[in-house]
């Protein structure tokens, strides 16, 4: 199969780092496994420097990691690297990529001295779970600019399919609060469901472009999930992290107002559970929405760490995880999902993709639930903070019916509300102060 280098928005962030920092920091690219960190690092090096050295610590011999045991003589290190990789480094015009840096903690510790030397630029990549585990006991450098890379967002996915126009036009339509028309809406909903099925992991997108076979795409995603499972056992050898991850689809489909950990992993001491969840969130394999007990200015002030909902970081992986009981998800299931004809309640899939889109747009995830006099819970799926006000979002899996939770929330907190949104599968329309928008508009909220 052809390995493609996809156009990514992250590249622009790397350009800003190179221009603004001018070698005063190393760039640490954070992100989940197989999200494209190594690929974009090498593409950037090829395009933006006269020469580069890529040190993949999973492939080099032991003599290369040993170079970083003693950084008192940097000339020795640079000379050895140039001989080993047969590359000439040019001061201020070359970059050294330290790939899979978790395999050589001393190399990360050496960043302080390397950056201070200022001869070359440095880019670090690695699996964040392994980085955190394997760098314990070493000095983590402060001379790092740390940027998080996410799976391909919907616009990047459309770019991969050769479509440069759809998302800018959608943004114009959203700004104008303008419906697209039935034919255009149907097409874009189909395109969005394709994105939800394939996902934004570059390897899965590449498989789709090569084969147009969703069963083969599913096999690729299962391989990525196996890597995640291995990483979760590095976090927690008892398997609790892996079990929490695998239970995400079931937890979301259960329509509970929080992730119920006890039925999944039993009674776990609170501090241990919070530490485990923090490491899972830091790995970027999951997106966690925390409950806000008092939705007001500064959500983090009443963020309830014990009450949360968890989403898979990539919705394509979420779909595969949801059908993990089958050895391979049949193409017919994908086709039914794609044509929106699968009988299963797919609301939780839309909720997951909206969580992914909001996260990719730079939003932290928060939600709120509250009981009525009969202990029935109303739930606002997501809360955004805009212009010192709150923007509540309720998600519907299908067409517009009711929005009782949104109405009750806006009545209860009327003085705090800016805009209110119902996200569903129909076209844009207004209902009083409520703006109802199709799910593909989530990046513009």
N, C-alpha and C positions, 0 to 999 in steps of 0.2 A: 504494500500500500504506500501511496505517496504521503510523505510527512510534510504538512504545510506549516508555514509560519503565519499565524493569523494576525490581522490588525487588531491591536488592543489599545484601549484608552490609557492603560497603565504606562505605556511608552511615553506619553506626554509628561507624566509625573517624573519619570526618569530624566527626561530632558531638563526639567526645572531643577532637579537635584544637581545635575552636572553643571548647569549654568550658575546656580546660586551658591552652591557649596564650594565649587572649584577645588575639590580635593581635600577640603577641611573635615569631611566625614566620609566614612564608608557607607554604602547603601546596603541595608539589610532588607531583602525582599521576604516578607512573611506571607504565609498562606498555606492552604491545605495541600496535601499530596496531589500531584498530577494536575495542578491548576495552571501550569505553564510558566513557572518561575525560571527554570533553567533555560527554556527556549527563548524567552524574551530577553534574558540577560545576555545570551550569546548573540542574538540578533542586534541588540543595542551596541554591543562591543564591536561587531563587524561594521555597523553603519556610522558610529560616532567617534571611533578612534582609529589611529593609523595602524596599530597592532594590539593584540590582546593575547593573554594566556588564560586558558580555561583549566583550572585544577579541579577535577572531579575526584573527591577524596574516596569515593567508592571504587575507583578504577586504577588509581596510581599505586605504585609500589611503596613499601614502607619507608623508603628513603625520603620521600617528599613530606609526609607528616613530620618526620624526624627533624626536618629543617627548622620547624617552628618551636622546637624545644629550647632553643637558645637564640634570642633575637638581638643579641648585643652587637652582631656584625651583619647588618642588612645587606651589605655588598655581597657577602657570601651567599645569602639566600637568593638574591636576584640573579646572580651569575649562575647558580645551580638550576634555577627555574628556566632560564633562557637556554641552557645546554640541554636540559631534559626535554623541553617542548620544541626546541629548534625554532625559537621565536626571538627576535630582537625587540627589546623594550625601549621605548623612546620617552625620556622624561616629559611629563605633563601631556603626552599624546598617546599614552597606552593605559590599558586597564587590566587588572588581574581579577578574574572571577574565581571566587572560592566557593565551589559548588558542593552541595551536601556537606556543609561545614560542620554539622553535628558529628561527623566522623573524625573530626580533628579539632577538639576543643581548644588546643593550644593555638591554633591558627586564629580563632576568634579572639582569644586573649591578646594576640599580637597586634590586633588592629590599632590599638593606641599608638604603638611605635611606628607601624607602617604609615599611618595617616600623618603623624608628626614629621616623618621623613619627607613627605609631600612630593616624591618623585612621580608616583603613579596614582591612579584612581583604583578603588576596590569595590567590588560588588559581591555580597554574600547571599547565598540561597541555602535553603534546607527545610526539612520537615520540622515544623515548629515543636511538635511533641518531642521528637528526638533531640532537638536543640535544647529544650528546657531540661530534659533528663540528663543529657550528657555534658552539660556545661556547669553542673553543680560542682562547687569547689574551685572554680576558676574566676578570674576577674572579668566581669562583663564590661566591655568598653562603652564609655559614654560617647565616644566619637562615631556614633552610628546614626544615620537617618533611617528610621524604620517605617516602611510603607507596606500596607497590606494589599495583596493581590487576590481578587475574588474570581470565581468562575466567570466565563464570558456572559455578559449581560445580554438582554434581548437585542439591543442595537448591534452589539458585536456579533451575535449570532446571525443577524440579518446581513451584516457585512460579509460574513463567511459564505453566505449563500448568494453573494453578488448583488445585494439590495442596499443601496446607499440612500434611498429617498424616503422609505416608509416612515421611519421614526421621526425625522425632522418634520414631516407633514403631520404626524400624529401630535407632535408638540404644538404646532400651530393650531390644530383643531382644538386641543385642550385649552390653550390660552384664550381662544375665541368662544369656548363652551359650545362648539359646533358639532352636531352629529355628522357622521361620515356618509350616511346613506346605507341602506340595507345590504347591497351587494358588497361594498367595500368593507363593511363591518364583518360580514360573514367570512370574507377572505382573511382578514386580519385575525379573527378568532381562530381560524384554522391554522394560520401561521404561528400563533401564540401556543396553541396546543402542541404543535410540532416541537417548538422550543421546550415546552414542559416535558415532552417525552424524551427528546435527545439530551437535553440539558446543556450546560455550558462548559463541561470539561473538554478541553481541546482534543483529547484522544477520542472521545465519543463523537464529537463533531466531525473529526477526520474520518472515522469509520462510516458515518452516515454519508458524507460526501463521496467516499470511495464506492460504497455498496448500495446506498439507498435502501438498505435492509435493516429494519428496526430490530429484528431478532439478533443480528450481528452487533448492532449498537448495544443491545441489552447485555450481550456477552462481554463487551468491552467495559461496560459500567460495573458488571459483577466483578471483574478483575480489580477495578479501582476500590470497590467496597471491601474486597479481601485485604487489600493493603491497609485500608482504614481499620479493619478488624485487628490486623497485626499491630498497628500503632496503638489502638485502645488497650491491648494487652501490655504494651509498654507502660502506659499510664497506670494500669491497675491489673496485675497478674491474676486477681480473683475473677476477672471477667465482668465486673459490674458496669464499667464504662461501655464495653461492647454491648451488653444487654440493654442498657439505657438507650443506646443509639438504635438498636434494632427495633425497639418498641415504639419509636416515634410515630410511624403511621397508625398503629393501633391506638395510641394515646390521642392523636388528633381526631381520628374517626370516631372516637368515643364521645366526643362533644362535651367532655368535662371542662370546667373552667380553669383547670390547672393540670400540669403533668403530675400524675399520682405515682410517686416513686416506690411506695411500699409494696403494691402488688407486683412490681417489676423486679425489684432487687431485695425486698424484705426490709427489715428495720436496719438502717445504717446510721451510725452516730452522726449528728448534724454537721459538725465541723469537717468530718471526713467526706460527707456527701457534698458540701459546698466546695471543698477543695477539688474534688473530682469534677464537678460541674464547671468550675473555673478553668480547669485544664482542658476540658472538652471544648469550651467556648474559645479558649485561646488557640486551639488547634485549627480553628476556622472550618472544621468539618460540620459544625452545627451553628445555627443562629438561635439565640435564646431571647425570648421576650419576657421581661420581668413585670410582675404585677405592680402597679402604682396604687397605693392605698388611698392617697388623697391627690387626685389629678389636678395639679396646680403648676404654677411657674416653677421650673426645676424638678423634673420628674424624679431625678436620682435622690432627692431629699426624702421621698416616701417610697422608694424602691424596696419591695418586699422580696428578699433573697430566697425565702422559703416557698414562694408561690410564683410559678413560672410556666411558660409553654416552650417547647423545644421544636425546632424545625431543622430539616437537613439543609446544609449549606447550598446544595445544588438540587434543584427540583427533578432533574433527570435521574439522579441517583435515588431520590425519594421514591419515584415511581417504581424503579427496580426493587428497592427495599420493600415496598408495599406488596409486591408479588414474589417475595423471596421464598415463599413456601413451594413454589414450582422450581424445578431444576433450571429451566430456561423459560422466560416469559414468551409465550407464543406470539407470533406476528399478528394473529387475529385479534388478540387483546389490544395490542398497540393500535391496530387499525380501528377498532371500536372506540378506543380512547381518542384517537385523532379525529374521528367523525362525530365525537360527542354522543355515542350511542351505547356506551357501557352502562349497565343498569346500576352499578354501584354508585353510592353517594360520593361525588368527586369534589365536594366542597373543601375538604381538607387539602386537596392538591392545589386548588386555587389559593387557599390561605398560605400554603408553603411558598408558592411562587411570588406572592405579594411580599411575604417576609424577605425573600431573596432580593427582590427588586428594591425594596426600601433600604435594605442593608447596603446593596451595591451603590445606592445613591447617597450614602454617607449618614444614614439615620440609625440611631440606636433604637432597639425595639422595646416598646412598652405597651401594656394593655391594662384594662380595668374591668372588673366585674363587681356587681353589687346586688343584694337580694331585695325582693319586694316583701310585702307584709306576709306573703305565703311561703317565703323562703325559696321562691323561684329566682334563679340568677339571671340577670341581664348581663350581657357581655359586649364590650367594645373591643374589637379584635386588635386594633392598633391605635396608638395615640401619637400625633406629631405635634411638635412645638414650633409655632410660627408667629413672629411679630408679637411676642409676649402673650400669646393666646394659645388655646388648644384646638387642634383639628382632629376630631374623632373619626375613625373609619370602621364601618361595618362591612363584612364580606358576605356576599350571597353566592351560592354555587350556580344558581340558575337565573331565571328572569326575576324581575321586581315583583315582590308580593307585599311583605310588610317589613317595617324596620322599627319594631317596638323598642328594642334595646337602645337604638340611637335616639329615638324620641325621648325616652325616659332620661337618658344621660344628659341630653341637651336641656331638658326641663330642670333637672337637678342642678346643673352647673351652668346655667344660662349666661351668667356674667363672665364666664371664662372662655366662651366658644368664639372662634374666628370663623373657620369654614367647617362644614360637615359633609362627609362623603359616604355614599353607599357604592361599593364596588361590586359589580355583577357582570352578567354575560350579555346584557343588552346594550343598546346605544345610549349615548349621552342624552340626559334630559334633566330638567329642573322640576322639583316638587317643593314649592315654597322656598325655604332657605336651604333645602337639601339639594346637593348636586349628586346625581347618580351617573357614574362613569364606568365604562367597561374596564375589565381588569388590566388590559394592556396599557392603560393610562397611569398605572401606579408609579412609574419612574418620574412623573411630572408633578406629583403632589407636593 
